[in-house]
Amino acid sequence: MQLSATAVKNAKLKPGAARGKMFDEGGLFLLLDASGGKWWRFKYRFGGKEKLLSFGVYPAVSLKDARERRDEARKLLANGIDPGEQRKAVKSARGERDANSFEVVAREWFAKFKPKWVESHSAKIITRLERDVFPWIGGKPVADVTAKVLLACLQRIEKRGAIETAHRAMSNCGQIFRYAVATGRAERDPSGDLRGALEEVKGTHRAAITDPKAVSGLMRAIEGYQGSLVTRCALRLAPLVFVRPGELRKAEWAEVDLDRAEWNIPAKRMKMDEPHLVPLSTQAVAILSELHALTGAGRYVFTGARTNGRPMSDNAILAALRRMGFAKDEMSGHGFRAMARTILDEVLHVRADFIEHQLAHAVRDPNGRAYNRTAHLPERRAMMQQWADYLDALTASNVIPMTTSKAA
């Protein structure tokens, strides 16, 4: 039953009661206390949890005002947004700003999509926005940010030589504008007008050893590495699994099934936001089994040097490569992926789609559908074992092994 303005005005607690409630519709109610105070509250559910949101004090906030605020909150819920979190976003963006400012909308967009991203990816996005975008256009109403205004902001980044950062910032801004359009706070995305307005990004080079003779020396150096067992095992495993350095160092034992010889990486830790399955060769299983005795009781496979509660440093493998004498322009932690891709393709002649799928790249079938995590699993498993055996042969001898593919 709806409340009336008269009922709200005359509302009083029953004798002896410390608090009371008078309910309107749609989750709105009036909270009463013994001192005569009256507060508007909105009760709702989000993410399976019941929550409360304050709409102010009566009579400063009338019944009509409270209902309008309730309706606004329900619209946010219909769009999958927690109105309580949206209010926090407004406050964190300096509460005096317009609730539809670019920064408020951006923080709301970020809060909504952050759970779907890898932690390191989300951290880079918000840092980029806070450093290079919000100071210049954050306070402007999102609907008033024109292509000209956005370009001036991006050119500040470009002028300091951070071309790739400028392009990434433009991409993020485009996502924010499209979100603003979808939520009714902007008419269009002006970033689309800026195609070709920024300097082109020059290709980046991640150092990698791809010549089999040089790989032979690298593998022997890794085999003879005298550092900690954790770092040594990470170095030995890196060439065998084709994953990115961050995915390797944050590996968790809960993801690894040694009996099935599989490593299942959840979507939240993958760059492409898709779960990824890594078949483990017998050599990879042996390395992980050895390390399990040391770190298996904890969460992370490769624990940090100072505490078992955190993964190894993102610089650990790179530092080990440098200690072994490999310069930064010769080999990088990311280079193990390029090494596998090049040799499997050019030397072992493995089918390219098997390689690309195992690298967790976006691979599609002839009908344009994305392959799922188990696509071509028997062939990929054979490829991973073939690769591990090939590396063993390189480690043992300078003679380059036969190039016949087992996973063609």
N, C-alpha and C positions, 0 to 999 in steps of 0.2 A: 504494500500500500504506500502510495506517495505521501510525502510530507507536504504540509502547506506552510506558507509564510507565517500565518498566525500561530500554527502549532509550534513552529521553531521559536518564534518570539516568546511564547508563553511556557516553553518547556522548563520543567523543574524536576528535580530528583524526588523520588518517593521518600517519605520520612525515614531516617535512619540509614539510608543507602549512601555509600561512599562514591559510587560511580554509576552511570547509567548510559544506555544507548537508545537512540531513536533512528530507525532505519528508513531510508528512502528507497530508491530502486537502483539496480545496476552496481551494487557494491558500495554505494554512498551511505554514510550514516553520520549522526551527530553524537559526539561524546560529551557527556555532562559530568561535572564533579560538584562536590559539596560546597565549593566556594562560589558557585554560580557560573563558572566558566563553561563555554561551549566551543568545541573544536570540531571541525569537519575532517572526517577520515574517509579514505577510499580503500576497500578491501578487494584484493585481486589475487589471482594465482599466476605464477610464471615459472616455467621450468619445473613444474610439479610441486612448487612450494607456495604456501600462502604468505602474502606480503601486505603491508599497510603503507599508505602514502598520506601525508598530511596536506590538506587543502586550505589551512588557515583558520582563523578564529572568527566566530560570529559575534557581533554583527558586521565587522569589517568586511567579511566575506558573506554575502547574502546567499540564500538558498539557490537563487538563479545562477550566481557566480560559481557556486560549488558544483552545480550540475554541469555547467559549461566545462569546468576543469575535469570533471569525471568523464565527460564525453571525449575530451581531448586525450585523456589517458587511455580510454578504450580504443581510440583510433590507433594509438601507438601499439597497443597489445595486438590489434588485428594485423599490424605490419610486422609482428614478431619482435617488437622492441619493449623492453622492460621500462615502464615510465619512471620507476625509481632510479634506474641507472641513467636514463636520459636526463633526469634532474641533476644527478651528480656531474654529468658531462657539462651541463650548462654552468654549474658552479665552478668546475675546474677550468673552464674557459673564461674565467673572470666574469662573475655573475652580472655585472652591469651591462654586458654586451647583449645585443639582440639575440633572442633564442634561435633565430634562423641565420646567425652569422656563419660564415664559412667554417670557422674553427669548431663551433658547436656541432654543426652537421658532420664535419670530418671526424670528430671524436665519437659521435654517435655511430657513424659508419664503422669506425675502427673497433669499437666495443662489440658491435654485432658480428663482425667477421673474424676477429682475433682468434676465437676458439678453433677456427678451421685452419689456422696457419701454424707452421713450425715457429717455435719461440724466437729463434734468431731472425727469421723473416719478419715477424711482426715488430720486433724491436727496431729493425732497420727502417721500417715504414714510419713508425711514430717519431723516431729521431729525425728522419728526413723532413717530415712535416713540421715538427717543432723548431728545427733549426733554419730551414730554408723557405718555408711557405707561410706559416702562421704570423711571423713578425710583419709581413708585408700585406697579406690579404685576409688574415684570420678574422679581423674585426669587421670586415665588410659583409653585408647581407649576401648570402650565397647567390641570390638571384641577380645581384648587381655586379658580380665579377664578370667583366667582359673579356673577350679574347685578348684585347690590347693590355688590360690590367694584368691578366695571367702571364702574358708573354714577358712583360717587364719584370715580373717576379722570377720567371725561369731564366731570363737573361742574366740576372745577378749571379746565378749558379754557373751559367755558361762562361761568364767573364773570368771566373777564377780557375777555369780550365777543367771543371768537373762535368764534362759533357754527358757522360753516362748517367750521372746523378740527376742532371737536368731532365733527361728523357724519362728516367724513372719517376721523378717528381711529377712530370706532366701526366704520366700514366696513372699515378695515384690520384691526382686531381681530377682526371677524367672519370675515375671510378666514383669519386665523391660527388661530382656534379650529377652523374647518372643516378646515384642514390637519392640526391636531392630532388631530381625530377620525379623519381618513383614515389617519393614521399610527399609530393605536392609543394615543395619549397623552391623550386626553380623550373623554368620553362624549357631549358635546353642545356646541353653540355658544350661550352665554348672551346674546350680543348681540341675538339675536332677541327676547328678552323686553323689550328697551328701546325698542321702536318707540313713538314718541310721548312718550318720557320727556325728550327734549331740546327746547329751544326751536327752533321752525321757522326755517329759513334764509330770510332776506329776499332777494329777487331782486337780483342784482348788475347794475350798469349799466356797460357799456363804451361810452364816448362814441363816437358815429358821426354823420357828416354824411350825411343821406339825402334831403334836398330837392335836386332836380336843379339849381336855381339856385345853391345853396350849393356843390354838387359842382363846378359850373363854375368857381367861384372857387378851390376847392381844387386842381383840376387845373391851372389857370393858375399858381398859386403853385408847384406841384411843377415845372412846366415851366421856371419861372424860377429855381429853386433854384441857388444859387451855391457850394454846398459841394463836397466831394470827388466824383470820378466814381463811386466805389463807392456812396456814400450816395445820390447823385442817381439812379443806376440802380436801386437798391433801392426808392427812393421811387416811381419811375416804374413799376416792375414790380408793386409791392404791390397796386395796384387791379386788376391784370389777371389775377391767378392764384388768388385766393380762399383762399389758404393762411393758416395761423396765423403770427404773427410769428416764432416759434422755428423753424418749418419753412422759412420764407423765408431767414432769416439764416444757417442752417446748410446751405443748398443746396450740393451738390457737383457739379462739372463732370461726373463720371462718371454722374450721374443724368440729365443733359440731352442730348437728341439734337436738335440744331438742324436737321438735314436732315429728320427726321420731324416736327419741330415738336412735341416731347413732352418732358415732364419726369416721370420715374418716381421717386417718392419711396418708399424701402423702408419696410416695416412698422415697423422698429425706431425710425424717426423720426416716426411718426405717432401721434397721441393715441389713436386707436382700434385701434392695433396691427394695421392692415391696410395693404397696399401701396396707393398712390394714384397715379393717372395724371392729369396736368394737361395738356390740349391747349393748345398755345401759339399765340396769335394772331400775325399777321404783325408787329404792333407789339411783342409780347413777344420774338419772335425777333430783331428789329432791336436791341432794348435789350441782349439777351444777347450778340449778335454784337459790339456795340460794346465791351462789357465784357470779352469773351473776349481781346481784344488785350492787356489789362492783367493779368488774373488767370488766364487760361486755362491757363497752365503749372503752376498749383498745384492744390491739392485743392478749395479753397472758391471758390464764385462770388463771394461778398461777403466779402472778406478784412478782417481787423482793421486798425485804423489803425496799430498798432505792429509787427505781424508778419503775414506772409502765411500762416503755419502755423496760424492760428486764425481762426474766423469773426468777423464784425463783432460789435460789442457789442450786447447785447440792448436797449440804450437808444438806439442810434444813430438809428433812424427816429423814435422818440418825441421825441428832442432836436431833430431837424430840423424836426418839426412845430411844436414850441414856438418855434424860431427864426423860422419863417415866420409866427408870430403866432396859431397855433391853440391855444387854451387846453385844459387837461386835461379839462374838462367839455364840450368841443366835439368833439374828435377824438382817437382813440387808434390805435395800430398795429393793434389788433384790429378797429378800426372799419371797415376796408376791406371786411371780410367782410360786416358788417351792411349797409354801403352797397350792395354788389352784390346781396345777397339781397333787400333792400327794393325797389330800383328795378327789378330784373329781374322781380319778381313784380307789383308794383303799377303800374309804368309801362310796361314792355315786355311784360308778360303772358306770360312764359315759363313752361312747365310746372314746377310746384313740385318734382317728383321729379328733374328735370334739375338744378335749382339745388341741392337738398339733396345729391345725389350728388356734385356738383362741390365742395361745401363739406366733403366727407368726413364727412358725418353718417351715422348708421345708417339706411340706406334699404332697405326690403324690398318685394318684388314682391307682387302680390295673393295669392299662395300662401304668403306669410310667409317666403320665402327671401331671403337677403341678396344684393343685386346684386354682381356681381364688378366689378373695377376697369375693365373695358372696356364695361360696360353702357351702352347708348345713346351710344356714343362719337361717331358722326357728328353726332347732335343736340347733344351737349355741345360738340363742336368748333365747330359753327355758332353756338352760344350764346356761346362765348368770343370769337369773331370779331365777332359782333354787339355784344357789350358793349364791346370795344375800340374799334370804330368809333363807338359812341355816345359814349364818353368823349372821343374825338378831336373829335367835333362839339361837345360841351360846352366843351371847351378853346378851340375856335376862336371860339365865339360865345355870347352870352347867350340866344340863341333855343333853346328846348328842342326837340330833334329829334323826329321822328315816333315814335310808340310801337308801331308794328306789329311783332309778334314774328316772327323768322325761325326760332325754335327751339321753336315751339309744338307 
